[in-house]
Amino acid sequence: MDLAEKNVFHHKITEALGVNAKDATLSLTFLVVSFTALLIGGVLGLLQGLNRAGLFELPSWFDYYQTLTAHGILLLLVFTTTFAVGYFYAALSHTLGGLLPKVRNMGWIAFGCMVIGVVFVAATIIAGEASVMFTFYPPMQASPWFYIGLVFLVVGIWIAAFGAFINVAHWRKNHKGQHIPLLAFFATGVFVMLVFGSIGVAVEVLTLIPWAFGWKETINVMLSRTLFWSFGHTLVNIWYLTAISAWYVAVPKIIGGKGFSDALTRLVVILLVILNIPGGFHHQIVDPGITESWKFIHVFMSLSIGFPSLMTAFAMFAVFERTGRRKGGKGLLGWFKKLPWGDVRFLAPFIAMAAFIPGGAGGIAQTNNQLNQVVHNSLWVVGHFHLTVGVTVALTFFGISYWLIPYLSKRKFTPQINRLGIIQTILWTVGMLFMAGSMHAVGLLGSPRRTSYTTYGDHQAALSWDPYLIFLAIGGTLLIVAVLLMVYIAVHLMFFAPKGKTEFPIAEQEADAYPAPKWTERWGLTIVLLIAIVAMGYVVPIIEILDVPGSPPFITW
């Protein structure tokens, strides 16, 4: 029996045994928190959008900047991270024959830490003591309990990650000579990125806590920003790698096709893990104190991420064309019509893939020094990450949910929910087109980010932004309807859909696919290369900014 046959046999055995109930409960609990964060964050996003358009005045006890901070943290950190952990723990359980009891316990401990962290963060924001936004840049100073809450979130992430590593190591010990199942390989890559990417922000937060308590008078602002973006830039690629895991593994199965290349897929994961952390300086192009040469190196590293992304685009459309032609598609684009457009499990991630084309192009513009000067700190930037995170990542997560939640809850994905899902996907897409499109356009006209509604004394330039901001509000309204629909669908699939069996879709590889080389399993080598490249990108510039004069705290609200 060759390796491919062993993997197929293992998959059939896993299918026959069904989902592990204890593992499913853990993953579903993470998903409950994820969709709760989506709901609250979505409502706050609507209020923020209406306020920015001048259509709604937020109360003084929960103003625009509190709303903005909570919206960013709930959606960019809580929604995405808890979804990724729940999804990948389910994937590890399914592909590795169940979670080890100690790993499951670690998952619950990680969940507890994250919940404690969210409570601390949310409480300080609600109390008006942490209107520092998602990036929490010093010298703006939040309550020390805000930063302590972030510590709990990071610790929860690390515990979940090391639980995954233990489970993968145990599987490898008992399956010598075999490749880690592809979805478990993706999970390993994501958790490696989470651990190494969060080291910088953990160090930053630990320096901010004594400053926030008043034990230190000043803080090194440049060092704090640099440490944050070593994480913030990586976080984007963590979302992206989580999304493409479903593109490579689940989507081909859903459309009735096969995976393109196991070797190419594993190479994409390795490249994203190695290349992603150095690149944070492209978020700091206008920052003083960092030499142009180091900024250029990080810009080059940021652009290098485009290479595995282009490999992904090639692989995905190759899968689509091969599958469509096998189903009878003729001519240049006949295969395109044969794809299952009526299946939301395919439609949502396909739109997510398509959105990454302009989203990636916008990211390249922001990485370029000259073009960045045009859009920096404008609403263009907000439009960009609404396109990438709000469409590419979120729609893929929704597409995963349509099969993952009923699989875990042992319920059926019914035609009625499929139709409702298509409506939700269309509403979400149109809403994001209005919102992200208007943000891109008004950003080019100079409308700033991070500010509540103002006409700047009825200045002509500011008044010209108003029509675009109205479209932003229209998009936000459509999006909150889509959020409510998605949350309803998730709850229905968890608790109310008919009992039954839903497949965990994992595509088989093409029969003539080149086998993945053995070196792709050498995660020690990958991590050594990652550390070496991170050291090359960060050690010298951090040493150079260690002696930058510190700043006292400012509370601007």
Disulfide bonds with the S-S distance in Angstrom:
none
